[in-house]
């Protein structure tokens, strides 16, 4: 997950607007009252099918902390409001921090399909870390962090409103058809975005495949741990009390081997846990962010299609409607330019940040695996010496 130090290396883009070919800084109305790097999702409490997350954040003034509890519906409420900032110039060029999928606590068979690596381990800790990363990304963004909705989400003792915009079925179908048409628009006026779309298409598939393969590794490790536990328990069943020296020797061997297998179980469990909390979270975040960039590039393509349509309409307009069509074209061109300027900055920031996140995940993964292997080797060496027994005196 991206820490505060990465946010400093790769600062969020500043919102800009394009005015007659120049970039003009737009100053949002207010700043967030908490420090982005201190936002933590400390735990998840489950009550039936309801998951409640405890969120702690340090006040920017340094005089205390905010403690709030939020459900997934509250996270979704925040995300929908971020998507609805239509009055901000170039907002559709932002790569919005991706919110993890909704978890269904009482549907274990669906959890892995829904959450992938975030559903492993038998606890909600990985899921909490993913939600924490989401909030830190939103709070660290120079534009998104200044919305009143984020301030309310992080500081209000009462849950935020949960009103949702309802859309009719036919409206959704028409939007889907229109989306397919625009998504197939391969030509672009900017080589930068044409190349970026190709890279994103490739990286989206590769990152998804990497996350799926790594999930298989973790699940295999968990199965090995379970098998070691079953073997250890089975060996304990072979232990019998009696006066038969052979049976006594056999029982002692079973006890020692059972202890070794139990130790192996704990070691493999720790390795699997390390996998999820380091590289697993990094791969999951990479996969979701590639999808988020894909959505941003698609929104820009939609703006390009709108501009091309407005240009054709202006060219074909009759004299009485020519002035009105030219104004529509001019507005579409300005809107498209604003989105493109913000999108280029977002892509550059994203590329720097994703490298830092994956590097940090890999380094931490290696460190923990080495630490776990070193501790396990020392423990197994002690068990081996105990299994061999004292060396005969010369």
Phi, psi and omega in degrees: 000154184279122180267178183295327181295325177292324179297328179287323178293320185239077185296145177300150181293149175273137179295137181227159171231153181257121179236106179052048173085001179247158179262123183242126181291134178251124182264112178296162190288333187206165179248157179289143184269004178239158178278121186305319183289349182263358181291124182227140169257099193280328182198166176233126179255129182253129176229094185068240179264004182260127174253128178242129184253133178268123184244126180240135178216145181276132176296140182298331179286347179079014185261004181163190182231156170259135175235116179227155174245135184224147174262174178296327178300327178291320176299317180295322176301315179297314182298318180296324178289326175295320178294336188266012180281061186290339184276358180270124182301130176074013186300329183285354175272358181280139170274097185293133176308129185279129178276131177302157180295157179294136177266140176248096188304322185264022177230068185301330180293335181265345187299313182295321177295326181281314192250345181062235183297335181288348183261003182271159174100345178079003177231171179266009183300311179300322180294320177298319179296324179292317177295323178297316178299321179300311181295322179295324178292319178294314182292335180270358180273129187295338179262307184296330182291345184263011177276145179295333182294320177293319177301315178296318182299318186273340189239337185285131178291338178267147178295146180290168178295157183232031179289138179238148177281121181269135180237138180289160182299315183294327177296317179294320180295318180294323177293323179295317179296316179297323179296319178299319180296317182285328181293333178278003181282102187267337181283147180214148180279351184234120180297330180302312183284329177297315178293320182295323178296320179294316178297317181296320178300318180290313183292328178298314179293319181292318180293322178295317179295320179297317179296320180294318179293321180293325175299319178297322177298312181298316180297323176295318177298320179294322177294320178297319179298317178297318180296319177298320178295318178295319179296317179298318179293322180295322179295327178294332179289342180277351182283125180227143177272143179173176182265354181290118181302321179296317178295323180295317179296317180298319180296319179296320178296320179297319180297316182292317179294324177298319178296321178295315180295324177295322177295320177296322178301311181296323180295313181293323176298319180293321178298315179297319178297316177300319180303315185289314188283352180242271183294327179300312178295324179296316179292321178297316180294319178300316181297314181290327180288326175297321176295322180294321177294321178301318179296320179296315179298325177292319179298320178295322177299320177300319178295324178295317178297319178298320179294317179296320178295316179296323179294318178295319180296323180292323179292325184268356186293145175285160185308321182294332183254001185300314182297317180295318180293324178295322178294319178296319178297316180298319179293320179294323179293318179296317179298316180296318180295320178298314179298319182294320179296312179296319182297319180297319178293320179295318180296316180298316179295318181297317181297320177293316185292320183295324177296317180296320181294312181294322177297316180297319180295318180294316180298314180295323178299312180296318181299313182291323179293320176296317180297317179294317180296321179296314179296320180293320179298318178296318180293317180293327177296319177296320179292324178295318178296321179292325180291321179289332182084174181293140179291142180295139181287143182279000000 
